[in-house]
Amino acid sequence: MVRYARTFFSALGLSALLMAGATYADDDKKVSIVDDRGVTVEVPAQPKRIASISYFADDVALALGIKPVASTYMTAGREPAFLLGLTSGMKQIGQRAKPNLELLSEAKPDLIIAIRRYTVGNAAQLQNIAPYVAYNMELLEESYSETAALSKLLGKPERGEQLNADFRKHLAEYAAKAPKDVHPRFLIMWGGATPFAFHTENTSASIVAAIGGDNIPGPKSPGGEFGIDLSLETMLEKDPEVIFIYDSGPDRPHESNPIWSQLSAVKNNRVFYVGDQWVETNGPIAREIVLREAAHYLYPDTFPAVDVKAEAAKLIPAELQN
């Protein structure tokens, strides 16, 4: 099981800078944008060859009708169902935490959209390959601003705003339809001997909480990390009724701990190993699918089971699916 250190979730801040959007240069050939590092980046006004370090840029671009030329992956050899496996037609440039800069350079991108925490350390090298823009990609509030900013950068600001408006509407509709007399205790986690769980501000956790779930790790502390190592002893004390686990492979050491079988979620068969969209949730396709999956898993008598690829096909233009 891939595990990530607590520093994986350092406080990043600066998300408000996204709202500044893009400013066009006088010659209308370059765009000036301030990213989540607080760095002003000059990028092509009409980028044609987009490389994505994380699935976020793939998600936004595909929803806009644009196919990136290169992408990292979450789990080697597995193409994300929520993107219809379309990343298989993009140059693979390594795992998102360790992008291969040589392969990235071979893709000849004119714009790199990256997850900030994994790339800020080699920003200069990335910038030497192509203009490099980094986003935080962690909180639901950032999902709206990031989707709007990237859509504008890719020349389709109206579509980006519409995707945001649609999701806000759908989130409200699902919340209104969800049963009001139950608030299932839930947990979203990476598996491991000591699982890593997400605070409520995390995008996927925010979505589940918005439709009535009670996130047992609760909110993050001001300025603190938005994930926490959660021992199985603490988990048993809080006793989640529904557990979502990112499925990154067959190694599941948490299941070998005798405490695991005592959890209500385990006893009632309400442990769900979920796909890449539950980790890379900030894009417009991922968040819509997580909303539908979460609603079904929390309230199976109210909301139907979800066909991930069928839902993705509604958001990705048909011409890109062929």
Solvent accessible surface area in square Angstrom, and as a share of the most:
residue,aa,sasa,rsa
1,M,42,0.19
2,V,66,0.38
3,R,89,0.33
4,Y,28,0.11
5,A,69,0.53
6,R,110,0.40
7,T,107,0.62
8,F,15,0.06
9,F,2,0.01
10,S,47,0.30
11,A,61,0.47
12,L,28,0.14
13,G,45,0.44
14,L,79,0.39
15,S,24,0.15
16,A,79,0.61
17,L,61,0.31
18,L,4,0.02
19,M,136,0.61
20,A,73,0.56
21,G,13,0.13
22,A,11,0.09
23,T,91,0.53
24,Y,97,0.37
25,A,38,0.30
26,D,154,0.80
27,D,87,0.45
28,D,93,0.48
29,K,148,0.63
30,K,87,0.37
31,V,1,0.01
32,S,28,0.18
33,I,3,0.01
34,V,41,0.23
35,D,0,0.00
36,D,0,0.00
37,R,38,0.14
38,G,39,0.38
39,V,62,0.36
40,T,80,0.46
41,V,6,0.03
42,E,85,0.38
43,V,0,0.00
44,P,25,0.16
45,A,9,0.07
46,Q,107,0.47
47,P,13,0.08
48,K,149,0.63
49,R,103,0.37
50,I,1,0.01
51,A,0,0.00
52,S,0,0.00
53,I,0,0.00
54,S,2,0.01
55,Y,4,0.01
56,F,3,0.01
57,A,0,0.00
58,D,0,0.00
59,D,1,0.00
60,V,0,0.00
61,A,0,0.00
62,L,0,0.00
63,A,2,0.02
64,L,7,0.04
65,G,26,0.25
66,I,38,0.19
67,K,79,0.33
68,P,3,0.02
69,V,32,0.19
70,A,0,0.00
71,S,0,0.00
72,T,1,0.00
73,Y,51,0.19
74,M,8,0.04
75,T,35,0.20
76,A,72,0.56
77,G,84,0.81
78,R,79,0.29
79,E,63,0.28
80,P,2,0.01
81,A,43,0.33
82,F,0,0.00
83,L,0,0.00
84,L,38,0.19
85,G,16,0.15
86,L,23,0.12
87,T,1,0.01
88,S,77,0.49
89,G,55,0.53
90,M,9,0.04
91,K,71,0.30
92,Q,63,0.28
93,I,0,0.00
94,G,13,0.13
95,Q,38,0.17
96,R,2,0.01
97,A,27,0.21
98,K,165,0.70
99,P,17,0.11
100,N,64,0.33
101,L,37,0.19
102,E,124,0.55
103,L,58,0.29
104,L,0,0.00
105,S,53,0.34
106,E,92,0.41
107,A,5,0.04
108,K,145,0.61
109,P,11,0.07
110,D,37,0.19
111,L,0,0.00
112,I,0,0.00
113,I,0,0.00
114,A,0,0.00
115,I,1,0.01
116,R,39,0.14
117,R,38,0.14
118,Y,41,0.16
119,T,0,0.00
120,V,72,0.41
121,G,80,0.77
122,N,38,0.20
123,A,20,0.15
124,A,76,0.59
125,Q,101,0.45
126,L,0,0.00
127,Q,79,0.35
128,N,131,0.67
129,I,46,0.23
130,A,6,0.05
131,P,27,0.17
132,Y,0,0.00
133,V,0,0.00
134,A,0,0.00
135,Y,0,0.00
136,N,1,0.00
137,M,9,0.04
138,E,11,0.05
139,L,24,0.12
140,L,25,0.12
141,E,116,0.52
142,E,7,0.03
143,S,0,0.00
144,Y,29,0.11
145,S,9,0.06
146,E,0,0.00
147,T,0,0.00
148,A,20,0.15
149,A,5,0.04
150,L,0,0.00
151,S,0,0.00
152,K,69,0.29
153,L,1,0.01
154,L,10,0.05
155,G,32,0.30
156,K,80,0.34
157,P,47,0.30
158,E,130,0.58
159,R,86,0.31
160,G,0,0.00
161,E,99,0.45
162,Q,89,0.40
163,L,6,0.03
164,N,4,0.02
165,A,50,0.39
166,D,40,0.21
167,F,1,0.00
168,R,123,0.45
169,K,120,0.51
170,H,45,0.20
171,L,23,0.12
172,A,63,0.49
173,E,81,0.36
174,Y,45,0.17
175,A,31,0.24
176,A,75,0.58
177,K,127,0.54
178,A,4,0.03
179,P,42,0.26
180,K,133,0.56
181,D,126,0.65
182,V,69,0.40
183,H,113,0.50
184,P,11,0.07
185,R,82,0.30
186,F,0,0.00
187,L,0,0.00
188,I,4,0.02
189,M,0,0.00
190,W,3,0.01
191,G,0,0.00
192,G,1,0.01
193,A,79,0.62
194,T,61,0.35
195,P,0,0.00
196,F,2,0.01
197,A,0,0.00
198,F,8,0.03
199,H,19,0.08
200,T,35,0.20
201,E,53,0.24
202,N,11,0.05
203,T,2,0.01
204,S,1,0.01
205,A,0,0.00
206,S,19,0.12
207,I,0,0.00
208,V,0,0.00
209,A,31,0.24
210,A,44,0.34
211,I,3,0.01
212,G,17,0.16
213,G,9,0.09
214,D,71,0.37
215,N,10,0.05
216,I,20,0.10
217,P,22,0.14
218,G,15,0.15
219,P,98,0.62
220,K,50,0.21
221,S,71,0.46
222,P,137,0.86
223,G,63,0.60
224,G,19,0.18
225,E,51,0.23
226,F,9,0.04
227,G,2,0.02
228,I,54,0.27
229,D,53,0.27
230,L,8,0.04
231,S,43,0.28
232,L,4,0.02
233,E,107,0.48
234,T,45,0.26
235,M,0,0.00
236,L,59,0.29
237,E,147,0.66
238,K,84,0.36
239,D,34,0.18
240,P,0,0.00
241,E,52,0.23
242,V,0,0.00
243,I,0,0.00
244,F,0,0.00
245,I,0,0.00
246,Y,5,0.02
247,D,35,0.18
248,S,13,0.08
249,G,21,0.20
250,P,131,0.82
251,D,75,0.39
252,R,70,0.26
253,P,47,0.29
254,H,1,0.00
255,E,78,0.35
256,S,97,0.63
257,N,48,0.25
258,P,104,0.65
259,I,27,0.13
260,W,15,0.05
261,S,69,0.45
262,Q,88,0.39
263,L,0,0.00
264,S,26,0.17
265,A,0,0.00
266,V,34,0.20
267,K,136,0.57
268,N,94,0.48
269,N,130,0.67
270,R,58,0.21
271,V,34,0.19
272,F,46,0.19
273,Y,59,0.22
274,V,6,0.03
275,G,27,0.26
276,D,6,0.03
277,Q,9,0.04
278,W,5,0.02
279,V,26,0.15
280,E,8,0.04
281,T,4,0.02
282,N,4,0.02
283,G,1,0.01
284,P,1,0.01
285,I,0,0.00
286,A,0,0.00
287,R,0,0.00
288,E,10,0.04
289,I,0,0.00
290,V,0,0.00
291,L,0,0.00
292,R,43,0.16
293,E,14,0.06
294,A,0,0.00
295,A,0,0.00
296,H,40,0.18
297,Y,49,0.19
298,L,6,0.03
299,Y,10,0.04
300,P,74,0.46
301,D,148,0.77
302,T,45,0.26
303,F,9,0.04
304,P,104,0.65
305,A,76,0.59
306,V,40,0.23
307,D,87,0.45
308,V,27,0.16
309,K,110,0.47
310,A,47,0.36
311,E,32,0.14
312,A,0,0.00
313,A,40,0.31
314,K,151,0.64
315,L,37,0.18
316,I,3,0.02
317,P,37,0.24
318,A,69,0.53
319,E,123,0.55
320,L,28,0.14
321,Q,64,0.29
322,N,163,0.84
